[in-house]
Amino acid sequence: MEGKRIVILGAGESGIGAALLAKAKGLIPFVSDSGKILPENKEVLMLNSIPHEEGQHDENYLLTADEVVKSPGIPDHVPIIQKLQEKNIPVISEIEFAFRYTNAKIIAITGTNGKTTTSLLTYFLLNQAGLNVCLAGNIGFSFSKEVIEDKFDYFVLEVSSFQLDYIKDFKADIAVLLNITPDHLDRYENDFNNYIESKFRILNNMTEDDIFIYYKEDDVINNYLEENIIKPRKLGMALREIPEINARMNGRYLKFSLPTRDSEEFKVNMGSINLTGPHNMVNTMASVMIAKVLNVSDRKIRAALKSFNNVPHRLEKVAEFQDVAFINDSKATNLDATIKALESYDRPIIWIAGGVDKGNDYDVLLSHVIDKVKGIICLGRDNSKIVNAFKGHIREIKETIDIRRAVRNAFSLAGPGDVILFSPSCASFDLFKNYVDRGNKFKEAVDKLIEKAKKI
């Protein structure tokens, strides 16, 4: 392994981490990014004497690599990936690369939605309980960088389908699959089955001694499990009482029956959990089951749940002004995330939506929108699909490309007791850098609106 020429495609967080790990392990790294490398990342590469290029891919060098570590953001169809595959040069993901250099237990969490909240909550529960644990992966922290010293006993990894597509030996000790709904189909030849197979790659290499936690009420997951034999021990969760379940919602409680050292039934009052909506109860059940499997005490679990706050940009309450709640759900980049957001509120909703459409079929939202939404503000350069889907059903539909105007328009439609829900259902790149920038701009716009209204 030492002395191998490793090319890292992409100079983001994971790419920089992979380059540093390669250097630390005696490999010869070269970082190549077709775009501009951030100044702070370029500085890290230069300080560590790691050769790199930006604005191009030098095929003369790349096509002679021993192995390539690919950023999850690079699609399979780009020319350089096609040429690497034609030359049979191994292309792997950063989680595959990092996995080679750690002896820690791996807790891998995936799903179309909810994986960030579940990863954060799981890390919080384990960390508060005193376990030597690290949070990394798709959540934005480089797994590779953290295994350079390999000082942790556990890794909680948020794992995307793009990362799973390029694993070979990566293995989870505990795997979580929260849900599977259509998303990123442009990366999977517009074939939902390809996306399903990608998600289930999280079970690759797992054994009978490992644990698979899954949401039993997800039809896609259930159908797959009925048709395929899997090795790890299954622990199911549901929002209702159904047979062969290990965690469920029952009245005001989440109840757990797990084959652990302490086999007594464990329950948590949902009123003590700082998360909103049924989907977040599923996320909580998954995190609690992980903690229970790792023998965290009931007392420590309950104490941590009371003090945990949700991830920014996911059903984040920004303000309450004149009895109108402003909710930032910028992380909702697909329809299923928005459905879960709409289901989280019993109050009338002014919905701000739009952005870069990813092949959305808004018909799946129609019943939810008719039932919950009194007005729609479209925020995007092309809002035609949203307008056409809901005109005739929603009286007030307005369009804008300015987020401050979107917030003002929403507030003008809202009355006491209403919710202004910013849950775009789309990618952010038409008007913003990413969903974080979009969410921050929404919060700034809300602050400006309230500040101005108070002066009137």
Residue pairs with C-beta under 8 A, 6 or more apart in sequence:
1 25
1 26
1 27
2 25
2 26
2 27
3 26
3 27
3 28
4 27
4 28
4 66
4 67
5 27
5 28
5 30
5 64
5 65
5 66
5 67
6 18
6 22
6 27
6 28
6 29
6 30
6 65
6 66
6 67
6 68
6 69
7 29
7 30
7 31
7 32
7 61
7 62
7 65
7 67
7 68
7 69
8 15
8 18
8 19
8 22
8 29
8 30
8 31
8 32
8 68
8 69
8 71
9 15
9 32
9 33
9 57
9 62
9 68
9 69
9 70
9 71
9 74
9 80
10 33
10 70
10 71
10 73
10 74
11 31
11 33
11 37
11 38
11 41
11 42
11 45
11 52
11 54
12 41
12 71
12 73
13 140
13 141
13 142
14 71
14 72
14 94
14 142
14 143
14 144
15 31
15 33
15 69
15 71
15 94
16 31
16 41
16 44
16 45
16 142
16 145
17 94
17 98
17 142
17 143
17 144
17 145
17 146
18 29
18 69
18 94
18 97
18 98
18 142
18 144
19 29
19 31
19 45
19 48
19 50
19 52
20 44
20 48
20 50
20 144
20 145
20 148
21 97
21 98
21 101
21 144
21 145
21 147
21 148
22 28
22 29
22 69
22 97
23 29
23 48
23 50
24 148
25 101
29 50
29 51
30 50
30 51
30 52
30 53
30 61
30 62
30 65
31 37
31 45
31 50
31 51
31 52
31 53
32 52
32 53
32 56
32 57
32 58
32 61
32 62
33 52
33 53
33 54
33 55
34 54
34 55
34 56
34 57
35 54
35 55
36 54
36 55
37 45
37 52
37 54
42 52
42 54
45 51
45 52
57 80
59 80
59 83
62 68
62 80
62 84
63 83
63 84
63 87
63 89
65 84
65 89
66 89
66 90
67 89
67 90
67 91
67 92
68 84
68 89
68 90
68 91
68 92
69 92
69 93
69 94
69 97
70 81
70 91
70 92
70 93
70 94
70 166
71 94
72 93
72 94
72 138
72 160
72 162
72 163
73 162
74 81
75 81
75 187
76 82
76 165
76 187
81 91
84 91
85 91
91 166
92 166
92 167
92 168
93 162
93 163
93 164
93 165
93 166
93 167
93 170
94 142
94 143
94 144
94 163
95 137
95 143
95 157
95 159
95 163
95 167
95 170
96 166
96 167
96 168
96 169
96 170
97 144
98 142
98 143
98 144
98 146
98 147
99 106
99 143
99 167
99 169
99 170
99 171
100 169
101 147
101 148
101 150
102 147
102 150
102 152
102 155
103 150
104 134
104 147
104 150
104 152
104 153
104 154
104 155
105 153
105 154
105 155
105 173
105 174
106 154
106 155
106 157
106 170
106 171
106 172
106 173
106 174
107 122
107 154
107 155
107 156
107 157
107 172
107 173
107 174
107 175
107 176
107 290
108 137
108 157
108 159
108 172
108 174
108 175
108 176
108 202
109 115
109 118
109 119
109 122
109 156
109 157
109 158
109 159
109 175
109 176
109 178
109 286
110 158
110 159
110 160
110 161
110 164
110 175
110 176
110 177
110 178
110 199
110 202
111 118
111 176
111 177
111 178
111 179
111 180
111 199
111 215
112 178
112 179
112 180
112 181
112 182
112 183
112 199
112 334
112 336
113 178
113 179
113 181
113 279
113 332
113 334
113 336
113 337
113 340
114 178
114 179
114 279
114 280
114 282
114 283
114 340
115 138
115 158
115 159
115 160
115 176
115 178
116 138
116 139
116 158
116 311
116 314
116 331
117 275
117 280
117 283
117 310
117 311
117 314
118 176
118 178
118 283
118 286
118 287
119 135
119 137
119 139
119 156
119 157
119 158
120 135
120 139
120 308
120 310
120 311
121 275
121 283
121 284
121 287
121 308
122 156
122 286
122 287
122 290
122 291
123 133
123 134
123 135
123 156
124 304
124 308
125 287
125 288
125 290
125 291
125 296
125 300
125 301
125 304
125 305
125 308
126 133
126 154
126 156
126 290
126 291
126 294
126 296
127 133
128 300
128 303
128 304
128 307
129 291
129 296
129 297
129 300
129 301
129 304
131 153
131 154
131 294
131 296
132 151
132 152
132 153
132 154
133 152
133 153
133 154
133 155
133 156
134 141
134 146
134 152
134 154
134 155
134 156
135 141
135 155
135 156
135 158
136 142
136 143
136 146
136 155
136 156
136 157
137 143
137 155
137 156
137 157
137 158
137 159
137 163
138 157
138 158
138 159
138 160
138 163
139 158
143 155
143 157
146 152
146 155
154 294
157 172
159 202
161 184
161 187
161 195
161 198
161 199
161 201
162 184
162 187
164 198
164 199
164 201
164 202
164 204
165 198
165 201
167 201
167 204
169 205
170 204
170 205
171 204
171 205
171 206
171 210
172 202
172 203
172 206
172 210
173 210
173 211
174 210
174 211
174 212
174 213
174 290
174 293
175 202
175 203
175 206
175 210
175 211
175 212
175 213
175 232
176 212
176 213
176 214
176 286
176 290
177 199
177 200
177 202
177 212
177 213
177 214
177 215
177 221
178 214
178 215
178 218
178 282
178 283
178 286
179 215
179 218
179 220
179 221
179 282
179 336
180 195
180 196
180 199
180 218
180 220
180 221
181 220
181 334
181 335
181 336
182 192
182 195
182 334
182 335
182 336
182 359
183 195
183 334
183 336
183 358
184 195
184 358
185 191
185 192
185 195
185 358
185 359
186 358
186 359
188 194
188 195
188 198
190 359
196 220
196 224
200 224
200 228
203 212
203 230
203 231
203 232
206 212
206 230
206 231
206 232
207 231
207 232
208 231
208 232
208 233
209 232
210 231
210 232
210 233
211 232
211 233
211 235
211 293
212 230
212 232
212 233
212 234
212 235
213 235
213 236
213 237
213 286
213 289
213 290
214 221
214 225
214 234
214 235
214 236
214 237
215 221
215 236
215 237
215 238
215 282
215 286
216 222
216 236
216 237
216 238
216 242
216 245
217 238
217 239
217 240
217 242
225 234
235 246
235 247
235 258
235 289
235 293
236 244
236 245
236 246
236 247
237 245
237 246
237 247
237 248
237 282
237 285
237 286
237 289
238 245
238 247
238 248
238 249
239 248
239 249
239 278
239 281
239 282
240 248
240 249
241 248
241 250
242 248
245 257
246 256
246 257
246 258
246 289
247 254
247 255
247 256
247 257
247 258
247 285
247 286
247 288
247 289
248 254
248 255
248 285
249 255
249 270
249 278
249 281
249 285
250 267
252 269
252 270
252 271
253 267
253 268
253 269
253 270
254 267
254 268
254 270
254 273
254 281
254 284
254 285
254 288
255 265
255 266
255 267
256 265
256 266
256 267
256 268
256 285
256 288
256 289
256 292
257 263
257 265
258 266
258 289
258 292
258 293
260 292
260 293
260 295
261 295
262 292
262 295
262 298
266 288
266 292
266 298
266 301
268 284
268 288
268 301
268 302
268 305
270 281
272 302
272 305
272 306
273 280
273 281
273 284
273 305
273 306
273 308
274 305
274 306
274 307
274 308
274 309
274 310
275 281
275 283
275 284
275 308
275 310
276 310
276 315
276 344
277 315
277 340
277 341
277 343
277 344
278 340
278 343
278 344
279 340
279 343
279 344
280 310
280 315
280 344
284 305
288 301
288 305
291 300
291 301
292 301
310 316
311 331
312 328
312 436
312 439
313 328
313 329
313 330
313 331
313 435
313 436
313 439
314 329
314 331
314 332
315 327
315 328
315 329
315 341
315 344
316 327
316 328
316 329
316 439
317 325
317 326
317 327
317 328
318 326
318 327
318 328
318 442
318 443
318 446
319 325
319 326
319 446
319 447
319 450
320 326
321 449
321 450
321 453
322 416
322 453
323 416
323 417
324 411
324 414
324 415
324 416
324 417
324 418
324 419
324 420
325 347
325 418
325 419
325 420
326 407
326 420
326 422
326 446
327 341
327 345
327 419
327 420
327 421
327 422
327 423
328 422
328 439
328 442
328 443
328 446
329 337
329 338
329 341
329 421
329 422
329 423
329 424
330 422
330 424
330 428
330 435
330 436
330 438
330 439
330 442
331 337
331 435
331 439
332 338
332 340
332 341
332 423
332 424
332 425
333 355
333 358
333 424
333 425
333 426
333 427
333 428
333 435
334 358
334 360
334 425
335 360
335 361
335 362
335 364
335 365
335 425
337 423
337 425
338 353
338 365
338 423
338 424
338 425
339 364
339 365
339 368
341 421
341 423
342 349
342 351
342 365
342 368
342 369
342 372
342 373
342 421
342 423
343 368
345 372
345 419
345 421
347 417
347 418
347 419
348 372
348 373
348 374
348 415
348 417
348 418
348 419
349 372
349 373
349 374
349 418
349 419
349 420
349 421
350 373
350 374
350 375
350 376
350 377
350 410
350 411
350 413
350 414
350 418
350 419
350 420
350 421
351 369
351 373
351 375
351 376
351 377
351 421
351 423
352 376
352 377
352 379
352 406
352 407
352 410
352 420
352 421
352 422
352 423
352 424
352 442
353 376
353 377
353 378
353 379
353 386
353 423
353 424
353 425
353 426
354 378
354 379
354 380
354 383
354 386
354 424
354 425
354 426
355 379
355 380
355 424
355 425
355 426
355 427
355 428
355 429
355 430
355 431
355 432
355 438
356 380
356 426
356 427
356 428
356 429
356 430
357 382
357 385
357 426
358 426
358 427
360 385
360 425
360 426
362 385
362 386
362 389
362 390
362 425
363 389
365 389
365 425
366 389
366 390
366 393
369 376
369 390
369 393
369 394
370 393
370 394
373 394
374 394
374 395
374 396
374 413
374 418
375 394
375 395
375 396
375 397
375 398
375 410
375 413
375 414
376 386
376 390
376 394
376 396
376 397
376 398
377 397
377 398
377 399
377 400
377 406
377 409
377 410
377 413
378 386
378 387
378 397
378 398
378 399
378 400
379 400
379 401
379 403
379 406
379 424
379 431
380 386
380 401
380 424
380 426
380 430
380 431
381 401
381 430
381 431
382 430
383 399
386 397
387 397
387 399
390 397
391 397
396 413
398 409
400 406
400 409
401 431
403 431
403 438
403 441
403 442
403 445
404 445
404 448
404 449
406 445
407 420
407 442
407 445
407 446
407 448
407 449
408 449
410 420
411 420
411 449
414 420
422 439
422 442
424 435
424 438
427 435
428 434
428 435
428 437
428 438
431 438
432 438
432 441
